[in-house]
């Protein structure tokens, strides 16, 4: 809901009329979504950062992330992290 509210506020601020057209919404969404990293990219970055902080120790990295070792292993496998 927050993102929808922000989208409407942005369109009202940059719009030339009081009517928000569908094409304006689509254009704004395309630009916004193109600049956001995917969830898998975010997960990859978090796991790699935790592994660096833990000097490669997977148990410690899992603790830093607040997940179990098996969950960390599964996510690493699904993201192709060695």
Secondary structure as a PSIPRED ss2 file (coil, helix, strand):
# PSIPRED VFORMAT (PSIPRED V4.0)

   1 X C   1.000  0.000  0.000
   2 X H   0.000  1.000  0.000
   3 X H   0.000  1.000  0.000
   4 X H   0.000  1.000  0.000
   5 X H   0.000  1.000  0.000
   6 X H   0.000  1.000  0.000
   7 X H   0.000  1.000  0.000
   8 X H   0.000  1.000  0.000
   9 X H   0.000  1.000  0.000
  10 X H   0.000  1.000  0.000
  11 X H   0.000  1.000  0.000
  12 X H   0.000  1.000  0.000
  13 X H   0.000  1.000  0.000
  14 X H   0.000  1.000  0.000
  15 X C   1.000  0.000  0.000
  16 X C   1.000  0.000  0.000
  17 X C   1.000  0.000  0.000
  18 X C   1.000  0.000  0.000
  19 X C   1.000  0.000  0.000
  20 X C   1.000  0.000  0.000
  21 X C   1.000  0.000  0.000
  22 X H   0.000  1.000  0.000
  23 X H   0.000  1.000  0.000
  24 X H   0.000  1.000  0.000
  25 X H   0.000  1.000  0.000
  26 X H   0.000  1.000  0.000
  27 X H   0.000  1.000  0.000
  28 X H   0.000  1.000  0.000
  29 X H   0.000  1.000  0.000
  30 X H   0.000  1.000  0.000
  31 X H   0.000  1.000  0.000
  32 X H   0.000  1.000  0.000
  33 X H   0.000  1.000  0.000
  34 X H   0.000  1.000  0.000
  35 X C   1.000  0.000  0.000
  36 X C   1.000  0.000  0.000
  37 X C   1.000  0.000  0.000
  38 X C   1.000  0.000  0.000
  39 X H   0.000  1.000  0.000
  40 X H   0.000  1.000  0.000
  41 X H   0.000  1.000  0.000
  42 X H   0.000  1.000  0.000
  43 X H   0.000  1.000  0.000
  44 X H   0.000  1.000  0.000
  45 X H   0.000  1.000  0.000
  46 X H   0.000  1.000  0.000
  47 X H   0.000  1.000  0.000
  48 X H   0.000  1.000  0.000
  49 X H   0.000  1.000  0.000
  50 X H   0.000  1.000  0.000
  51 X H   0.000  1.000  0.000
  52 X H   0.000  1.000  0.000
  53 X H   0.000  1.000  0.000
  54 X C   1.000  0.000  0.000
  55 X C   1.000  0.000  0.000
  56 X C   1.000  0.000  0.000
  57 X C   1.000  0.000  0.000
  58 X H   0.000  1.000  0.000
  59 X H   0.000  1.000  0.000
  60 X H   0.000  1.000  0.000
  61 X H   0.000  1.000  0.000
  62 X H   0.000  1.000  0.000
  63 X H   0.000  1.000  0.000
  64 X H   0.000  1.000  0.000
  65 X H   0.000  1.000  0.000
  66 X C   1.000  0.000  0.000
  67 X C   1.000  0.000  0.000
  68 X C   1.000  0.000  0.000
  69 X H   0.000  1.000  0.000
  70 X H   0.000  1.000  0.000
  71 X H   0.000  1.000  0.000
  72 X H   0.000  1.000  0.000
  73 X H   0.000  1.000  0.000
  74 X H   0.000  1.000  0.000
  75 X H   0.000  1.000  0.000
  76 X H   0.000  1.000  0.000
  77 X H   0.000  1.000  0.000
  78 X H   0.000  1.000  0.000
  79 X H   0.000  1.000  0.000
  80 X C   1.000  0.000  0.000
  81 X C   1.000  0.000  0.000
  82 X C   1.000  0.000  0.000
